[in-house]
Amino acid sequence: MVFCTTFDEKIKKMPKYEPYIQDKRFVSGQEMFSHTRNRETVSSLLYKYKKRNIITRIRKNVYLPTNPDDGYVDENKYEIGCSSVADSYLSYHSAMEYYGWQNQVFNRIYLSAPKRFRPFEFDFVEYAYAPDKLRQGIIKPETDKQIYVTDLERTVIDCADRLDLAGGYEEFFYNLEFVRNVDEGKLLFYLSLYDKQALYQRAGFILSLFKDRMHLSDDFFEQCKAKTGKSTRYLTGRPESDTYMPEWRICVPQYLLSLIR
C-alpha cells in the first residue's frame, strides 16, 4: 500500500529549525542555520530543507525560505534580484519594465552592481550583470520592498547610451511612448556625468522625437547641441543607419522614423 504525504504533513515533521528560518531572507547557508556550528550538519540541513521545498536556493550561497502555505517565495523577481546581489539595482531595460514602459516581455533582469557577478537563473528568469557606471540616481520607490532602481531620467539616459541593454532601438523607441513628464534638469545632469559628445548627440536626437510628449524645452536641446561636437555619428551600424538627420548630424535607420506616432 502507498501512502501519500501532503505538504502540510511534511511541515509537521520538520526539525526544530523550521519556524526559526521563516524570518531569514536572502542569507547564506551558514546564516540560515546560524545556531549550528558544524558545517557538515549545515550542509545536511540545506539538502533536506531544499528537497522538501522548505527553502529554495536563489544563487550560489543565497537561500530563501518558501511560504509554508503554498511552497512559493513571497518576493517578486525585482526584489529577488536586488536582494540576491550586494548593492545592486535594476537598470536599463529592467528599469523601464519596472516603470511599466514595456513593449516586449523579457525573461532577463539587468542588475547593475559595483562588483561583477556571474549570471544566475531562478524561476525561469535570468539575472544578468549590467555596467555600474554611476552611483547617482538610484532610488528605492517602495518603502516596504528591497527594490532599488535608476530613476526615470537616469533610465532614459542610460538606455540612450546602451541601446543593446535597452532591448535595441526599436524596443527603446516604443517604450519611450509611455514616458510623459520628465525633469530636463536631471537629464542634463546625468548627461554631464557621462560627459560624452556622442551621447549628447544621440540622446538629443532621440528625445527630440518625443519633445512634446515629454514637455521638453528648446533650451534643453540647445544645451545638448552645444555639447555634440562636429562629428557625424551613426545611431546603429553604418549599413542600417541610412538616413542623415542634419540638425543632429546623425545617421539613423529610415525604419526607425516610421515608429514614431
Sine and cosine of phi, psi and omega as CSV:
sin_phi,cos_phi,sin_psi,cos_psi,sin_omega,cos_omega
0.00,0.00,0.68,-0.73,-0.01,-1.00
-0.96,-0.26,0.79,-0.61,0.03,-1.00
-0.97,-0.25,0.74,-0.67,0.02,-1.00
-0.99,-0.10,0.76,-0.64,0.01,-1.00
-0.98,-0.17,0.83,-0.55,-0.01,-1.00
-0.98,0.20,0.24,-0.97,0.01,-1.00
-0.88,0.48,-0.64,0.76,0.00,-1.00
-0.90,0.43,-0.60,0.80,0.02,-1.00
-0.92,0.39,-0.59,0.81,0.06,-1.00
-0.90,0.44,-0.64,0.77,0.00,-1.00
-0.85,0.52,-0.68,0.73,-0.04,-1.00
-0.90,0.44,-0.44,0.90,-0.05,-1.00
-1.00,-0.03,0.03,1.00,-0.04,-1.00
-0.93,0.37,0.50,-0.87,0.04,-1.00
-0.90,0.43,0.04,-1.00,-0.06,-1.00
-0.89,0.45,-0.29,0.96,-0.04,-1.00
-0.96,0.26,-0.36,0.93,-0.16,-0.99
-0.82,0.57,-0.77,0.64,0.04,-1.00
-0.91,0.42,-0.54,0.84,-0.06,-1.00
-0.91,0.42,-0.62,0.79,-0.11,-0.99
-0.99,0.12,-0.12,0.99,-0.06,-1.00
-0.89,0.46,-0.42,0.91,0.01,-1.00
-1.00,-0.02,-0.02,1.00,-0.02,-1.00
-0.99,0.15,0.82,-0.57,-0.03,-1.00
-0.83,-0.56,0.87,-0.50,0.10,-1.00
0.80,0.60,0.89,0.46,-0.03,-1.00
-0.84,-0.55,0.23,-0.97,0.07,-1.00
-0.97,0.26,0.18,-0.98,0.04,-1.00
-0.88,0.48,-0.63,0.78,0.00,-1.00
-0.92,0.40,-0.60,0.80,0.03,-1.00
-0.95,0.30,-0.55,0.84,0.01,-1.00
-0.88,0.48,-0.63,0.78,0.00,-1.00
-0.85,-0.52,0.85,0.53,-0.10,-1.00
-0.92,0.39,-0.30,0.96,0.04,-1.00
-0.98,0.19,-0.12,0.99,-0.02,-1.00
-0.95,-0.33,0.86,-0.51,-0.06,-1.00
-1.00,0.01,-0.42,0.91,-0.04,-1.00
-0.97,0.25,0.86,-0.50,-0.07,-1.00
-0.91,0.41,-0.57,0.83,0.02,-1.00
-0.92,0.39,-0.59,0.80,0.04,-1.00
-0.92,0.40,-0.65,0.76,0.05,-1.00
-0.87,0.50,-0.72,0.69,0.01,-1.00
-0.87,0.50,-0.66,0.76,0.01,-1.00
-0.91,0.42,-0.68,0.74,0.01,-1.00
-0.91,0.42,-0.66,0.75,0.04,-1.00
-0.86,0.51,-0.70,0.72,0.00,-1.00
-0.88,0.47,-0.72,0.69,-0.05,-1.00
-0.92,0.39,-0.68,0.73,-0.04,-1.00
-0.94,0.35,-0.60,0.80,0.06,-1.00
-0.91,0.41,-0.69,0.72,-0.03,-1.00
-0.88,0.48,-0.56,0.83,-0.02,-1.00
-1.00,-0.05,0.12,0.99,0.05,-1.00
0.86,0.51,0.59,0.81,0.09,-1.00
-1.00,0.00,-0.53,0.85,0.13,-0.99
-0.75,-0.66,0.31,-0.95,0.04,-1.00
-0.72,-0.69,0.51,-0.86,0.02,-1.00
-1.00,-0.05,0.87,-0.50,0.01,-1.00
-0.99,0.13,-0.77,0.63,0.08,-1.00
-0.44,-0.90,-0.06,-1.00,-0.05,-1.00
-0.81,0.59,0.88,-0.48,0.05,-1.00
0.87,0.49,0.50,0.87,0.14,-0.99
-0.77,-0.64,0.88,-0.47,-0.08,-1.00
-0.82,-0.57,0.35,-0.94,-0.04,-1.00
-0.52,-0.85,0.74,-0.67,0.07,-1.00
-0.95,0.30,0.55,-0.84,0.06,-1.00
-1.00,0.05,0.28,-0.96,0.06,-1.00
-0.96,0.27,0.84,-0.54,-0.04,-1.00
-0.86,0.51,-0.40,0.92,-0.06,-1.00
-0.97,0.26,-0.56,0.83,-0.07,-1.00
-0.72,-0.69,-0.12,0.99,0.03,-1.00
0.99,0.15,0.14,0.99,0.02,-1.00
-0.94,-0.34,0.28,-0.96,0.06,-1.00
-0.99,0.13,0.45,-0.89,-0.06,-1.00
-1.00,0.09,-0.47,0.88,-0.09,-1.00
-0.97,0.24,0.54,-0.84,0.07,-1.00
-1.00,0.09,0.05,-1.00,-0.12,-0.99
-0.90,0.43,-0.50,0.87,0.01,-1.00
-0.94,0.34,-0.70,0.72,0.01,-1.00
-0.94,0.33,-0.57,0.82,0.06,-1.00
-0.87,0.49,-0.70,0.71,0.00,-1.00
-0.89,0.45,-0.79,0.61,-0.06,-1.00
-0.90,0.43,-0.53,0.85,-0.05,-1.00
-0.99,0.10,-0.31,0.95,-0.07,-1.00
-1.00,0.00,-0.29,0.96,-0.01,-1.00
-0.82,-0.57,0.83,-0.56,-0.08,-1.00
-0.86,0.51,0.72,-0.70,0.08,-1.00
0.84,0.55,0.53,0.85,-0.04,-1.00
-0.99,-0.13,0.28,-0.96,0.02,-1.00
-0.45,-0.89,0.43,-0.90,0.04,-1.00
-0.94,0.33,0.67,-0.74,-0.04,-1.00
-0.56,-0.83,0.18,-0.98,0.08,-1.00
0.80,0.60,-0.76,-0.65,-0.09,-1.00
-0.88,0.48,-0.56,0.83,-0.02,-1.00
-0.93,0.38,-0.55,0.83,0.09,-1.00
-0.92,0.39,-0.68,0.73,0.05,-1.00
-0.87,0.50,-0.69,0.73,0.01,-1.00
-0.88,0.47,-0.67,0.74,0.00,-1.00
-0.86,0.50,-0.62,0.78,-0.01,-1.00
-0.98,0.17,-0.06,1.00,0.00,-1.00
1.00,0.01,0.17,0.98,0.08,-1.00
-1.00,-0.01,1.00,0.02,-0.10,-1.00
-0.53,-0.85,0.79,-0.61,0.08,-1.00
-0.98,-0.18,-0.64,0.76,0.00,-1.00
-0.90,-0.44,0.48,-0.88,0.07,-1.00
-1.00,0.06,0.85,-0.53,0.04,-1.00
-0.96,-0.30,0.66,-0.75,0.10,-0.99
-0.99,-0.15,0.51,0.86,0.02,-1.00
-0.73,-0.68,0.72,-0.70,0.06,-1.00
-0.94,-0.35,0.82,-0.58,0.07,-1.00
-1.00,-0.01,0.81,-0.58,0.05,-1.00
-0.86,-0.51,0.81,-0.58,0.12,-0.99
-0.99,-0.10,0.64,-0.77,-0.03,-1.00
-0.44,-0.90,0.45,-0.89,0.00,-1.00
-0.86,0.50,-0.53,0.85,-0.03,-1.00
-0.90,-0.43,0.77,-0.63,0.02,-1.00
-0.89,0.46,0.62,-0.78,0.03,-1.00
-0.77,-0.63,0.37,-0.93,0.05,-1.00
-0.96,0.26,0.64,-0.77,0.06,-1.00
-0.86,0.51,0.55,-0.83,0.06,-1.00
-0.65,-0.76,0.30,-0.95,-0.05,-1.00
-0.79,-0.61,0.68,-0.74,0.07,-1.00
-0.56,-0.83,0.77,-0.64,0.05,-1.00
0.80,0.60,0.71,0.71,0.07,-1.00
0.93,0.37,0.29,0.96,0.08,-1.00
-0.90,-0.44,0.75,-0.66,0.06,-1.00
-1.00,-0.06,0.71,-0.70,0.05,-1.00
-0.94,-0.35,0.89,-0.46,-0.14,-0.99
-0.85,-0.52,0.50,-0.87,0.01,-1.00
-0.97,0.24,0.64,-0.77,0.14,-0.99
-0.77,-0.64,0.51,-0.86,-0.08,-1.00
-0.84,0.54,0.67,-0.74,0.05,-1.00
-0.99,-0.17,0.98,0.17,-0.16,-0.99
-0.99,0.13,-0.49,0.87,-0.03,-1.00
-0.71,-0.71,0.45,-0.89,0.11,-0.99
-0.95,-0.31,0.04,1.00,0.07,-1.00
-1.00,-0.04,0.42,-0.91,0.09,-1.00
0.98,0.22,0.45,0.89,0.07,-1.00
-0.96,-0.26,0.83,-0.56,-0.08,-1.00
-0.82,-0.57,0.28,-0.96,0.07,-1.00
-0.88,-0.48,1.00,-0.01,-0.15,-0.99
-0.92,0.39,-0.50,0.86,-0.09,-1.00
-0.90,-0.44,0.88,-0.48,-0.09,-1.00
-0.91,0.42,-0.45,0.89,-0.06,-1.00
-0.99,-0.10,0.09,1.00,0.01,-1.00
-0.76,-0.65,0.59,-0.80,0.00,-1.00
-1.00,0.07,0.89,0.45,0.00,-1.00
-0.90,-0.44,0.80,-0.60,0.05,-1.00
-0.85,-0.52,0.64,-0.77,-0.13,-0.99
-0.45,-0.89,0.48,-0.88,0.10,-0.99
-0.92,0.40,0.60,-0.80,0.00,-1.00
-0.93,0.36,0.12,-0.99,-0.13,-0.99
-0.83,0.56,-0.75,0.66,-0.10,-0.99
-0.94,0.35,-0.66,0.75,0.03,-1.00
-0.92,0.40,-0.58,0.81,0.04,-1.00
-0.85,0.52,-0.69,0.72,0.01,-1.00
-0.88,0.47,-0.72,0.69,-0.04,-1.00
-0.94,0.34,-0.66,0.75,0.04,-1.00
-0.85,0.53,-0.72,0.70,-0.04,-1.00
-0.93,0.36,-0.57,0.82,0.07,-1.00
-0.91,0.42,-0.53,0.85,0.03,-1.00
-0.96,0.29,-0.62,0.78,-0.04,-1.00
-0.79,-0.61,0.99,0.11,-0.01,-1.00
-0.89,0.46,-0.48,0.88,0.01,-1.00
-0.90,0.43,-0.60,0.80,0.02,-1.00
-0.99,0.13,-0.16,0.99,0.08,-1.00
-1.00,-0.01,0.04,1.00,-0.03,-1.00
1.00,-0.06,0.15,0.99,-0.05,-1.00
0.99,-0.15,0.32,-0.95,-0.09,-1.00
-0.91,0.42,-0.56,0.83,-0.02,-1.00
-0.91,0.42,-0.72,0.69,0.03,-1.00
-0.89,0.46,-0.68,0.74,-0.01,-1.00
-0.88,0.48,-0.69,0.72,-0.01,-1.00
-0.92,0.40,-0.66,0.75,0.07,-1.00
-0.87,0.49,-0.67,0.74,-0.07,-1.00
-0.93,0.36,-0.54,0.84,0.01,-1.00
-0.91,0.42,-0.32,0.95,0.04,-1.00
-0.92,0.39,-0.30,0.95,0.02,-1.00
-1.00,0.08,-0.24,0.97,-0.10,-1.00
-0.99,0.11,0.71,-0.70,0.04,-1.00
-0.91,-0.41,-0.93,-0.36,-0.07,-1.00
-0.94,0.33,0.77,-0.63,0.11,-0.99
-0.78,-0.63,0.35,-0.94,0.02,-1.00
-1.00,-0.02,0.96,-0.26,-0.08,-1.00
-0.93,0.37,-0.40,0.92,0.10,-0.99
-0.89,0.45,-0.64,0.77,0.05,-1.00
-0.93,0.37,-0.64,0.77,0.05,-1.00
-0.84,0.54,-0.72,0.69,0.00,-1.00
-0.92,0.40,-0.58,0.82,0.03,-1.00
-0.89,0.46,-0.73,0.68,-0.01,-1.00
-0.93,0.36,-0.58,0.81,0.09,-1.00
-0.88,0.47,-0.62,0.78,0.00,-1.00
-0.93,0.37,-0.53,0.85,0.04,-1.00
-0.94,0.35,-0.63,0.78,0.09,-1.00
-0.93,0.37,-0.67,0.74,0.04,-1.00
0.79,0.61,0.80,0.59,0.00,-1.00
-0.81,-0.59,0.84,-0.54,0.00,-1.00
-0.84,0.54,-0.68,0.73,-0.03,-1.00
-0.88,0.47,-0.56,0.83,-0.01,-1.00
-0.96,0.27,-0.63,0.78,0.10,-0.99
-0.84,0.54,-0.66,0.75,-0.03,-1.00
-0.92,0.40,-0.76,0.65,-0.05,-1.00
-0.92,0.39,-0.75,0.66,-0.03,-1.00
-0.91,0.42,-0.64,0.77,0.02,-1.00
-0.87,0.49,-0.72,0.70,0.02,-1.00
-0.89,0.45,-0.76,0.65,-0.06,-1.00
-0.87,0.49,-0.74,0.67,-0.05,-1.00
-0.94,0.33,-0.40,0.92,0.05,-1.00
-0.90,0.44,-0.44,0.90,0.03,-1.00
-0.96,0.27,-0.28,0.96,-0.02,-1.00
-0.86,-0.50,0.39,0.92,-0.12,-0.99
-0.81,0.58,-0.80,0.60,-0.06,-1.00
-0.93,0.37,-0.65,0.76,-0.05,-1.00
-0.90,0.43,-0.60,0.80,-0.03,-1.00
-1.00,-0.07,-0.03,1.00,0.01,-1.00
0.84,0.54,0.78,0.63,0.03,-1.00
-1.00,-0.09,0.62,-0.78,-0.08,-1.00
-1.00,0.06,0.28,-0.96,0.10,-1.00
-0.89,0.46,-0.56,0.83,0.00,-1.00
-0.88,0.48,-0.60,0.80,0.03,-1.00
-0.85,0.52,-0.73,0.69,-0.05,-1.00
-0.95,0.31,-0.52,0.85,0.07,-1.00
-0.91,0.42,-0.62,0.78,0.04,-1.00
-0.92,0.38,-0.59,0.81,0.07,-1.00
-0.91,0.42,-0.71,0.70,-0.03,-1.00
-0.89,0.47,-0.58,0.82,-0.01,-1.00
-0.91,0.41,-0.31,0.95,-0.06,-1.00
-0.96,-0.29,0.06,1.00,-0.14,-0.99
-0.99,0.12,-0.36,0.93,-0.08,-1.00
0.98,0.18,-0.21,-0.98,-0.10,-0.99
-0.92,-0.40,0.06,1.00,-0.05,-1.00
-0.98,0.19,0.54,-0.84,0.16,-0.99
-1.00,0.03,0.77,-0.64,-0.07,-1.00
-0.83,-0.55,0.17,-0.98,-0.06,-1.00
-0.85,-0.52,0.76,-0.65,0.01,-1.00
-0.93,0.37,-0.64,0.77,0.05,-1.00
-0.77,-0.64,-0.31,-0.95,0.02,-1.00
-0.87,0.49,0.49,-0.87,-0.11,-0.99
-0.84,0.54,-0.71,0.70,-0.01,-1.00
-0.88,0.48,-0.58,0.81,-0.05,-1.00
-0.98,0.19,-0.62,0.78,-0.01,-1.00
-0.99,0.14,1.00,0.06,-0.18,-0.98
-0.96,-0.28,0.05,1.00,-0.05,-1.00
-0.84,-0.53,0.82,-0.57,-0.06,-1.00
-1.00,-0.03,0.75,-0.66,0.04,-1.00
-0.95,-0.32,0.99,-0.14,-0.16,-0.99
-0.88,0.47,-0.53,0.85,-0.04,-1.00
-0.87,0.49,-0.55,0.83,-0.04,-1.00
-0.92,-0.38,0.02,1.00,-0.02,-1.00
0.77,0.64,0.79,0.61,-0.02,-1.00
-0.66,-0.75,0.63,-0.78,0.05,-1.00
-0.99,-0.15,0.73,-0.68,-0.07,-1.00
-0.72,-0.70,0.34,-0.94,0.10,-1.00
-0.92,0.39,0.72,-0.70,0.04,-1.00
-0.85,0.52,-0.59,0.80,-0.01,-1.00
-0.86,0.51,-0.56,0.83,-0.03,-1.00
-0.85,0.52,-0.66,0.75,-0.07,-1.00
-0.91,0.42,-0.43,0.90,0.02,-1.00
-0.97,0.24,-0.21,0.98,-0.01,-1.00
-0.98,0.18,-0.33,0.95,-0.08,-1.00
-0.99,0.16,0.82,-0.57,-0.02,-1.00
-0.94,-0.33,0.00,0.00,0.00,0.00
